[in-house]
Amino acid sequence: MTENDPIIQVRDLAFSYNGEPTLVNVSFDIAEKEFLAIIGPNGGGKSTLVRLMLGLLDPVQGRILVHGRSPKKMAHCFGYVPQDVNINIHFPISVIDVILMGRMRYQGRRRISTEDRQKAMESMGMMGISGFENRRIKDLSAGQRERVFIARALATDPEILILDEPTAGVDSSGKTELYHLLKQLNESKTIIVVSHDLMIVSSYVKSVACVNRHVHYHPSNEITDAMMDMGYQCPVELVAHGQPHRILKIHGDF
């Protein structure tokens, strides 16, 4: 591997659930310090693609390489925030304890060290929630909780941060603030985000992968008519400032 090699390589990838194809003939590269948005319809294979990248699923065909090795061998490179975070927000647990869970998984032990606490505090600072450590999860807004879960992933100092629908349930201003923080993190980390917030995504990301069994990888933040037709199989328009409009300019065939 050289410094110009992609951090993630996907080659001829296919995956099926109970014999039903979910992903077919998928090939693309993700560069180091990329900010990639994965978009597409529900059931199109977005979350499956993420789980394959993480090594949580095995492809039925093709391969994924992370720094030239299998994802399972490179699990330490990833920080992952799933869409359905497995935590009962009414359980009486503090912010710092939630974040330290990430360190415990990372270290594979139960005792919390001074370094663990330092890393947890650093990750809180990166997400703009310093001073929240003793607050209860149930007392936070949806946007604040999402920052806590991202801080938990950051506490292991991952090289690649993957987030599945990080702004679900977050209000408009919270979404903008969150993506602004992710853009800052992108200065040192590769960011991969699954999202339906196309208007916000197109303002922050560097590349787009449109997933609907097949994957079209577009090395810019343009979300085009052609990509929408492929990904959603129908024209997609958004409403902004009371006016319907296409997301970005029409592109050529791909």
Wavefront OBJ file of the C-alpha trace (Angstrom):
o trace
v 0.000 0.000 0.000
v 1.203 3.518 -0.817
v -0.041 6.847 0.531
v -2.059 7.350 -2.659
v -3.933 4.042 -2.371
v -7.610 4.239 -1.336
v -8.382 3.576 2.299
v -11.295 1.283 1.309
v -11.526 -0.759 -1.899
v -14.758 -2.464 -2.975
v -14.435 -4.930 -5.862
v -17.162 -6.959 -7.637
v -19.159 -7.089 -4.415
v -22.442 -8.989 -4.152
v -24.650 -9.872 -1.201
v -27.971 -11.692 -0.800
v -30.473 -12.265 1.986
v -32.120 -15.701 1.729
v -31.203 -15.883 -1.938
v -32.620 -12.434 -2.751
v -29.896 -10.145 -4.199
v -29.379 -7.017 -2.093
v -26.182 -5.722 -3.709
v -24.953 -6.669 -7.178
v -21.607 -6.045 -8.910
v -20.489 -3.188 -6.653
v -17.051 -1.639 -7.217
v -15.681 1.708 -6.013
v -12.884 3.211 -3.916
v -12.955 5.536 -0.916
v -9.982 7.846 -0.550
v -8.348 8.778 2.729
v -10.089 11.747 4.397
v -13.056 11.393 2.065
v -16.480 12.630 3.183
v -18.855 10.205 1.477
v -22.657 10.322 1.547
v -24.479 7.049 0.900
v -27.981 7.759 -0.410
v -30.804 5.720 -1.913
v -34.266 4.316 -1.189
v -35.191 2.305 1.884
v -34.366 -1.348 1.266
v -31.884 -0.441 -1.472
v -28.881 -1.877 0.391
v -27.342 1.159 2.128
v -27.104 -0.334 5.621
v -26.045 -3.688 4.169
v -23.165 -1.969 2.365
v -22.104 -0.304 5.625
v -22.186 -3.611 7.527
v -20.059 -5.231 4.825
v -17.513 -2.420 5.136
v -17.415 -2.956 8.886
v -16.908 -6.706 8.477
v -20.200 -7.481 10.231
v -21.384 -9.339 7.120
v -19.485 -11.463 4.613
v -20.009 -10.917 0.861
v -21.231 -13.809 -1.253
v -18.998 -12.542 -4.048
v -16.142 -10.071 -4.398
v -14.249 -8.400 -1.598
v -13.757 -5.303 0.516
v -10.270 -4.272 1.597
v -9.368 -1.711 4.269
v -5.737 -0.690 3.884
v -5.360 -3.845 1.802
v -6.715 -6.166 4.496
v -10.112 -7.631 5.354
v -12.461 -5.382 7.379
v -12.534 -7.853 10.270
v -8.764 -7.520 10.680
v -9.029 -3.730 10.568
v -11.938 -3.272 12.994
v -9.799 -0.921 15.101
v -9.861 1.597 12.228
v -13.619 2.115 12.481
v -15.903 4.152 14.674
v -19.561 3.283 14.035
v -22.774 5.037 15.043
v -25.784 2.898 14.021
v -29.165 4.395 13.265
v -30.859 2.533 16.100
v -28.482 3.126 18.997
v -28.937 0.247 21.422
v -29.506 2.229 24.598
v -32.537 2.904 26.777
v -32.513 6.701 27.087
v -34.586 6.442 30.286
v -31.931 4.331 32.004
v -30.184 6.510 34.628
v -26.790 6.692 32.941
v -24.561 9.719 32.526
v -23.004 11.079 29.343
v -19.462 10.187 30.437
v -20.498 6.594 31.183
v -22.021 6.194 27.721
v -18.850 7.472 26.070
v -16.633 5.278 28.233
v -18.545 2.246 26.920
v -16.724 2.824 23.644
v -13.351 2.701 25.392
v -14.270 -0.516 27.213
v -15.199 -2.229 23.942
v -12.018 -0.902 22.329
v -9.743 -2.044 25.149
v -11.570 -5.332 25.712
v -11.487 -4.911 29.485
v -13.699 -3.656 32.293
v -11.475 -1.288 34.253
v -11.487 2.374 33.253
v -8.076 4.024 33.150
v -6.999 7.654 33.331
v -6.252 7.478 29.597
v -9.785 6.223 28.929
v -11.270 9.201 30.753
v -8.933 11.586 28.956
v -9.943 10.197 25.568
v -13.612 10.441 26.519
v -13.222 14.084 27.508
v -11.342 14.832 24.286
v -14.093 13.291 22.192
v -16.688 15.366 24.048
v -14.697 18.475 23.204
v -14.623 17.532 19.526
v -18.425 17.210 19.536
v -19.040 20.450 21.410
v -20.474 18.834 24.537
v -17.746 19.609 27.079
v -19.323 20.020 30.491
v -22.066 17.483 29.738
v -20.286 14.561 31.397
v -22.538 14.330 34.466
v -25.808 15.005 32.669
v -28.259 12.140 32.190
v -28.889 10.891 28.681
v -32.653 11.238 29.158
v -32.262 14.973 29.820
v -30.628 15.702 26.448
v -32.234 16.703 23.173
v -32.102 14.304 20.213
v -29.286 16.318 18.667
v -27.286 16.335 21.892
v -27.739 12.582 22.317
v -26.487 12.010 18.783
v -23.365 14.002 19.622
v -22.839 11.766 22.661
v -23.064 8.626 20.527
v -20.620 10.080 18.003
v -18.297 11.012 20.875
v -18.509 7.385 22.054
v -17.315 6.267 18.605
v -14.583 8.930 18.569
v -13.255 7.876 21.975
v -11.342 5.030 20.298
v -9.643 7.532 17.939
v -10.855 5.777 14.767
v -9.443 6.513 11.333
v -12.838 5.997 9.653
v -16.127 7.222 11.126
v -19.348 5.658 9.788
v -22.744 7.083 10.726
v -26.104 5.597 9.724
v -28.787 8.334 9.559
v -27.144 10.503 12.240
v -29.757 13.277 12.007
v -32.899 11.145 12.336
v -35.155 12.939 14.807
v -32.873 15.998 14.976
v -34.335 19.439 14.226
v -33.165 21.581 11.309
v -30.677 23.731 13.209
v -29.308 20.663 14.983
v -28.715 18.950 11.641
v -26.712 21.890 10.326
v -24.644 22.098 13.506
v -23.955 18.361 13.429
v -22.805 18.370 9.811
v -20.590 21.363 10.539
v -18.899 19.347 13.298
v -18.516 16.375 10.948
v -16.867 18.638 8.375
v -14.337 19.687 11.006
v -13.688 16.034 11.899
v -13.162 15.328 8.208
v -9.940 17.313 8.354
v -8.354 14.332 10.096
v -10.761 11.418 9.513
v -12.551 9.646 6.699
v -16.306 10.190 7.137
v -19.018 7.942 5.670
v -22.622 8.932 6.346
v -25.873 7.252 5.314
v -28.495 9.962 4.948
v -31.798 11.067 3.446
v -31.053 14.741 4.220
v -29.999 15.454 0.658
v -30.081 19.246 0.826
v -27.799 19.333 3.868
v -25.570 16.491 2.674
v -24.804 18.156 -0.651
v -23.426 21.205 1.180
v -20.858 19.272 3.211
v -19.787 16.017 1.551
v -17.088 15.472 -1.063
v -18.550 12.434 -2.833
v -21.819 10.508 -3.167
v -22.658 6.812 -3.531
v -26.211 6.173 -4.706
v -27.294 2.667 -3.665
v -30.172 0.643 -5.056
v -28.822 -2.919 -5.466
v -26.175 -1.401 -7.743
v -23.957 1.480 -6.620
v -23.099 4.570 -8.595
v -20.130 6.350 -7.030
v -19.839 10.025 -7.927
v -16.544 11.720 -6.918
v -18.102 15.091 -6.088
v -20.950 16.430 -3.981
v -23.291 16.779 -6.952
v -26.539 14.872 -6.506
v -27.798 14.744 -10.069
v -31.045 13.875 -11.838
v -29.363 10.789 -13.287
v -28.322 9.585 -9.848
v -31.802 10.151 -8.456
v -33.401 8.285 -11.343
v -31.010 5.365 -10.795
v -31.272 5.368 -7.017
v -34.936 6.101 -6.510
v -36.278 5.064 -9.947
v -38.383 8.206 -10.163
v -37.756 11.959 -10.421
v -36.963 13.523 -7.045
v -37.671 17.146 -6.245
v -37.203 19.006 -3.013
v -38.938 22.105 -1.677
v -36.784 24.930 -0.363
v -37.967 28.463 0.452
v -41.394 27.448 -0.848
v -40.137 26.572 -4.323
v -39.724 23.038 -5.774
v -36.400 22.479 -7.498
v -33.971 19.829 -8.584
v -31.142 19.231 -6.156
v -28.272 20.009 -8.517
v -27.648 20.436 -12.213
v -28.368 17.681 -14.731
v -25.365 15.503 -15.423
v -24.508 13.253 -18.311
v -25.195 9.545 -18.464
v -23.100 7.274 -16.278
l 1 2 3 4 5 6 7 8 9 10 11 12 13 14 15 16 17 18 19 20 21 22 23 24 25 26 27 28 29 30 31 32 33 34 35 36 37 38 39 40 41 42 43 44 45 46 47 48 49 50 51 52 53 54 55 56 57 58 59 60 61 62 63 64 65 66 67 68 69 70 71 72 73 74 75 76 77 78 79 80 81 82 83 84 85 86 87 88 89 90 91 92 93 94 95 96 97 98 99 100 101 102 103 104 105 106 107 108 109 110 111 112 113 114 115 116 117 118 119 120 121 122 123 124 125 126 127 128 129 130 131 132 133 134 135 136 137 138 139 140 141 142 143 144 145 146 147 148 149 150 151 152 153 154 155 156 157 158 159 160 161 162 163 164 165 166 167 168 169 170 171 172 173 174 175 176 177 178 179 180 181 182 183 184 185 186 187 188 189 190 191 192 193 194 195 196 197 198 199 200 201 202 203 204 205 206 207 208 209 210 211 212 213 214 215 216 217 218 219 220 221 222 223 224 225 226 227 228 229 230 231 232 233 234 235 236 237 238 239 240 241 242 243 244 245 246 247 248 249 250 251 252 253 254
